[in-house]
């Protein structure tokens, strides 16, 4: 997400603050593969209504321990995830992967460490650097503002272990392979391939929701998706939206490729972003019901033009 823009919106629209709460309301966990569960968050932006929770936390039981991926947007969301994990197993969480810098995915780390203090937090090295520099506190403030104080009390538990592209770790009885990139959704992204056929994509891939690319690139995100396709996953867990098969990857790839290619044709024909918007929208008609389609289209066209101009 574009932090500056969301902060401005929050400051303009929020007039009241609720008190801090113990936990996000419970969402059901679904077993999507052997030893693997996912909570599917609601689509949309962080809000009072969704209590700031809208990503897809997941966990894998790996023998005598548990590995968590993206435990949510706040300590309150993290507590909900902790409670859900404890309903599926009494084993401890030892490892947490955070897929990228955007705090709606990782500020739940705090709750994981509260429950299992020895858990190791892993992320892209640039994610760790950005979080330490200023992004972590920006996200803490943003979530508090967008939820009118519901996430108050959240502290940024920043990952301490950096991973890299191709790194494979044996954790308990399972292997986890990281697919890293520096130019995809946020330029701090990792995808996690589990040896049971599940691929966690972070926000490189969404399902039923249009993502932002203010911090990334079209070409880089397409390359990341191609890397995901090459793993031939049985189950794909997007950063937002329902998990599914390989079609989830392909749909996101087609969206980005169609938008970029159409903008390039129209740009080379001398059209402005405003003039080409109806053409691009028509080409992307299959996605018109995705959450945020209309709101995001103009911005994505402008970003595509900037990227084309740099070719």
C-alpha positions as CSV (number, residue, x, y, z in Angstrom):
1,X,0.0,0.0,0.0
2,X,1.0,3.6,-0.5
3,X,1.5,4.7,3.1
4,X,1.6,8.5,2.6
5,X,-1.7,8.5,0.7
6,X,-3.5,6.3,3.2
7,X,-2.2,8.4,6.1
8,X,-3.6,11.5,4.6
9,X,-6.9,9.9,4.0
10,X,-7.0,8.6,7.5
11,X,-6.3,12.0,9.0
12,X,-9.0,13.6,6.9
13,X,-11.7,11.1,7.7
14,X,-11.3,9.9,11.2
15,X,-12.8,11.9,14.0
16,X,-13.2,9.4,16.8
17,X,-11.1,6.7,18.3
18,X,-12.2,3.5,19.9
19,X,-10.4,2.0,22.9
20,X,-7.9,-0.9,22.4
21,X,-9.4,-4.3,22.1
22,X,-8.1,-7.8,23.0
23,X,-8.6,-9.6,19.8
24,X,-10.0,-9.4,16.3
25,X,-13.2,-11.3,16.0
26,X,-12.5,-14.9,15.0
27,X,-12.4,-16.1,11.4
28,X,-12.6,-19.8,10.5
29,X,-9.3,-21.6,9.7
30,X,-9.5,-24.0,6.7
31,X,-7.2,-26.9,6.1
32,X,-6.0,-26.5,2.5
33,X,-3.3,-29.2,2.3
34,X,-1.6,-31.8,4.6
35,X,-0.7,-30.1,7.9
36,X,-1.6,-26.6,6.5
37,X,-4.3,-24.1,7.5
38,X,-5.2,-20.7,6.3
39,X,-7.5,-18.0,7.6
40,X,-9.0,-16.0,4.7
41,X,-9.4,-12.4,5.6
42,X,-12.1,-10.2,4.1
43,X,-11.4,-8.2,1.0
44,X,-10.9,-4.4,1.1
45,X,-8.7,-1.9,2.9
46,X,-8.1,-1.8,6.7
47,X,-11.1,-0.3,8.3
48,X,-13.2,0.0,11.5
49,X,-15.5,-2.7,10.1
50,X,-12.8,-5.3,9.5
51,X,-10.8,-4.2,12.6
52,X,-7.8,-3.8,10.3
53,X,-7.7,-7.5,9.5
54,X,-7.8,-8.5,5.8
55,X,-4.8,-10.7,4.9
56,X,-4.5,-14.5,4.8
57,X,-2.5,-15.8,7.8
58,X,-1.3,-19.4,7.3
59,X,0.5,-22.1,9.3
60,X,2.1,-25.5,8.7
61,X,2.5,-28.2,11.3
62,X,6.0,-29.5,10.7
63,X,6.4,-32.5,12.9
64,X,7.0,-31.2,16.5
65,X,6.6,-27.5,15.6
66,X,4.6,-24.9,13.7
67,X,5.6,-22.5,11.0
68,X,3.5,-19.3,10.5
69,X,3.3,-17.1,7.5
70,X,2.0,-13.5,7.8
71,X,0.2,-13.4,11.1
72,X,-1.8,-10.3,10.4
73,X,-2.0,-6.5,10.8
74,X,-1.9,-5.9,14.6
75,X,-1.4,-7.5,17.9
76,X,-5.2,-8.0,18.0
77,X,-5.2,-9.8,14.7
78,X,-2.2,-11.8,15.8
79,X,-4.0,-12.9,19.0
80,X,-6.9,-14.2,16.8
81,X,-4.4,-16.2,14.8
82,X,-2.7,-17.5,17.9
83,X,-6.1,-18.7,19.2
84,X,-6.8,-20.4,15.9
85,X,-3.4,-22.2,15.8
86,X,-4.0,-23.5,19.3
87,X,-7.3,-25.0,18.2
88,X,-5.5,-27.1,15.6
89,X,-2.4,-28.1,17.6
90,X,-0.7,-27.8,21.0
91,X,2.7,-27.6,19.3
92,X,4.8,-24.4,19.6
93,X,5.4,-21.9,16.8
94,X,9.1,-21.8,16.1
95,X,9.3,-19.9,12.8
96,X,7.5,-17.0,11.2
97,X,7.9,-15.8,7.6
98,X,6.8,-12.3,6.7
99,X,6.3,-11.9,3.0
100,X,6.9,-8.2,2.6
101,X,7.1,-4.7,4.2
102,X,3.4,-3.9,4.2
103,X,2.3,-4.0,7.9
104,X,-1.2,-5.5,7.3
105,X,0.7,-8.8,6.9
106,X,3.3,-8.8,9.7
107,X,2.4,-6.5,12.7
108,X,0.7,-9.6,14.2
109,X,4.3,-10.8,15.0
110,X,3.9,-9.3,18.4
111,X,1.2,-11.7,19.4
112,X,3.2,-14.7,18.1
113,X,6.2,-13.7,20.3
114,X,3.9,-13.1,23.3
115,X,2.7,-16.7,23.0
116,X,6.0,-18.2,21.8
117,X,8.9,-15.9,22.8
118,X,11.6,-18.1,21.1
119,X,10.0,-17.9,17.6
120,X,12.3,-16.8,14.9
121,X,11.1,-14.0,12.5
122,X,12.3,-14.3,8.9
123,X,12.0,-11.8,6.0
124,X,13.6,-10.2,2.9
125,X,16.7,-8.2,4.0
126,X,15.3,-5.0,2.4
127,X,12.0,-5.5,4.4
128,X,14.0,-5.7,7.6
129,X,16.0,-2.6,6.6
130,X,12.9,-0.6,5.7
131,X,11.1,-1.6,8.8
132,X,14.0,-0.5,11.0
133,X,14.4,2.8,9.1
134,X,10.8,4.1,9.5
135,X,8.2,1.9,7.8
136,X,7.4,-0.1,10.8
137,X,6.3,2.8,12.9
138,X,4.5,4.3,9.9
139,X,2.4,1.2,9.6
140,X,1.7,1.0,13.3
141,X,0.3,4.6,13.1
142,X,-1.6,3.9,9.9
143,X,-3.4,0.8,11.3
144,X,-4.3,2.7,14.4
145,X,-5.8,5.6,12.4
146,X,-7.6,3.5,9.9
147,X,-9.3,1.4,12.6
148,X,-10.0,4.4,14.9
149,X,-7.8,3.0,17.6
150,X,-8.8,-0.6,17.5
151,X,-5.1,-1.7,17.0
152,X,-3.8,0.5,19.8
153,X,-1.1,-1.3,21.7
154,X,0.5,-2.8,18.6
155,X,4.3,-2.8,18.6
156,X,6.4,-3.6,15.6
157,X,8.2,-6.9,16.1
158,X,10.7,-6.6,13.3
159,X,12.1,-9.8,11.8
160,X,15.8,-10.5,12.7
161,X,16.7,-13.2,10.2
162,X,17.2,-12.3,6.5
163,X,16.5,-14.8,3.8
164,X,17.4,-14.9,0.1
165,X,16.2,-16.2,-3.2
166,X,16.5,-20.0,-3.4
167,X,17.1,-20.5,0.3
168,X,15.7,-23.9,1.4
169,X,15.3,-24.6,5.1
170,X,14.4,-27.9,6.8
171,X,12.1,-27.0,9.7
172,X,10.9,-30.0,11.6
173,X,9.6,-32.5,9.0
174,X,9.0,-30.1,6.2
175,X,11.1,-28.1,3.7
176,X,10.5,-24.4,2.9
177,X,12.0,-22.8,-0.2
178,X,12.0,-19.0,-0.5
179,X,11.5,-17.2,-3.8
180,X,12.7,-13.7,-3.4
181,X,12.6,-10.6,-5.6
182,X,13.6,-7.0,-5.5
183,X,11.2,-5.5,-8.1
184,X,7.8,-7.2,-7.6
185,X,4.9,-5.9,-5.5
186,X,6.8,-4.0,-2.8
187,X,10.5,-4.7,-3.8
188,X,10.8,-6.5,-0.5
189,X,8.9,-9.7,-1.4
190,X,9.3,-13.3,-0.7
191,X,7.1,-16.3,-1.7
192,X,7.3,-19.5,0.3
193,X,7.1,-22.9,-1.4
194,X,6.2,-25.7,1.1
195,X,7.2,-29.2,0.2
196,X,3.5,-30.3,0.5
197,X,2.7,-28.4,-2.7
198,X,1.5,-25.1,-1.2
199,X,2.8,-21.8,-2.4
200,X,2.3,-18.7,-0.3
201,X,2.7,-15.7,-2.6
202,X,2.3,-12.7,-0.4
203,X,0.9,-9.7,-2.3
204,X,2.6,-10.7,-5.5
205,X,-0.7,-12.4,-6.2
206,X,-4.2,-11.5,-5.1
207,X,-7.5,-13.1,-5.8
208,X,-10.7,-11.1,-6.2
209,X,-8.9,-7.9,-5.3
210,X,-6.9,-5.4,-7.2
211,X,-3.5,-4.7,-5.7
212,X,-1.3,-1.6,-5.8
213,X,2.1,-1.3,-7.4
214,X,3.2,2.0,-6.1
215,X,6.2,0.4,-4.5
216,X,6.9,-2.2,-7.2
217,X,7.0,-2.8,-11.0
218,X,4.7,-4.6,-13.5
219,X,7.6,-6.5,-15.1
220,X,9.1,-7.6,-11.7
221,X,5.7,-8.8,-10.5
222,X,5.1,-10.7,-13.7
223,X,8.6,-12.4,-13.3
224,X,7.7,-13.3,-9.7
225,X,4.5,-14.9,-10.8
226,X,6.4,-16.8,-13.5
227,X,8.7,-18.1,-10.8
228,X,5.6,-19.2,-8.9
229,X,4.1,-20.9,-11.9
230,X,7.4,-22.8,-12.4
231,X,7.0,-24.5,-9.0
232,X,3.8,-26.1,-10.2
233,X,2.0,-25.7,-6.9
234,X,-1.1,-27.7,-6.0
235,X,-2.5,-24.9,-3.8
236,X,-1.8,-21.2,-4.1
237,X,-2.4,-18.9,-1.1
238,X,-2.6,-15.3,-2.3
239,X,-1.9,-12.3,0.0
240,X,-5.6,-11.5,-0.1
241,X,-8.6,-13.4,-1.4
242,X,-9.4,-17.1,-1.5
243,X,-6.8,-19.8,-2.0
244,X,-7.0,-22.0,-5.1
245,X,-5.1,-23.8,-7.7
246,X,-2.6,-22.6,-10.3
247,X,-5.4,-20.5,-12.0
248,X,-5.0,-18.0,-9.2
249,X,-1.4,-17.3,-10.3
250,X,-2.4,-17.2,-14.0
251,X,-5.3,-14.8,-13.4
252,X,-3.1,-12.3,-11.6
253,X,-0.4,-12.6,-14.3
254,X,-2.9,-12.1,-17.1
255,X,-4.2,-8.9,-15.3
256,X,-0.8,-7.3,-15.1
257,X,0.3,-8.4,-18.6
258,X,-2.9,-7.2,-20.2
259,X,-2.9,-3.9,-18.5
260,X,0.8,-3.3,-19.2
261,X,0.6,-4.3,-22.9
262,X,-2.6,-2.3,-23.5
263,X,-1.2,0.8,-21.9
264,X,2.0,0.4,-24.0
265,X,0.0,0.2,-27.3
266,X,-2.1,3.2,-26.3
267,X,0.9,5.2,-25.1
268,X,2.7,4.6,-28.4
269,X,-0.3,5.8,-30.2
270,X,0.0,9.1,-28.4
271,X,-2.9,8.8,-26.0
272,X,-2.9,10.3,-22.5
273,X,-3.7,8.2,-19.4
274,X,-7.2,9.6,-19.3
275,X,-7.8,8.9,-23.0
276,X,-6.7,5.3,-22.8
277,X,-8.5,4.4,-19.6
278,X,-11.8,3.2,-21.3
279,X,-9.8,1.0,-23.6
280,X,-7.8,-0.5,-20.8
281,X,-10.9,-1.1,-18.7
282,X,-12.6,-2.9,-21.6
283,X,-9.5,-5.2,-22.0
284,X,-9.7,-6.0,-18.3
285,X,-13.5,-6.6,-18.3
286,X,-13.0,-10.1,-16.8
287,X,-11.8,-8.4,-13.6
288,X,-14.4,-5.7,-13.2
289,X,-16.0,-7.3,-10.2
290,X,-12.7,-7.6,-8.3
291,X,-12.6,-5.4,-5.2
292,X,-11.0,-2.0,-6.0
293,X,-11.1,-2.4,-9.8
294,X,-12.4,1.1,-10.6
295,X,-10.6,2.9,-7.8
296,X,-7.2,1.4,-8.7
297,X,-7.3,1.5,-12.5
298,X,-6.3,5.1,-13.1
299,X,-3.3,4.9,-10.7
300,X,-2.1,1.6,-12.3
301,X,-2.3,3.1,-15.8
302,X,-0.1,6.0,-14.6
303,X,2.4,3.7,-13.0
304,X,2.5,1.6,-16.2
305,X,3.2,4.7,-18.3
306,X,6.1,5.6,-15.9
307,X,7.5,2.1,-16.3
308,X,7.2,2.2,-20.1
309,X,9.0,5.5,-20.3
310,X,11.9,3.9,-18.5
311,X,12.3,1.0,-21.0
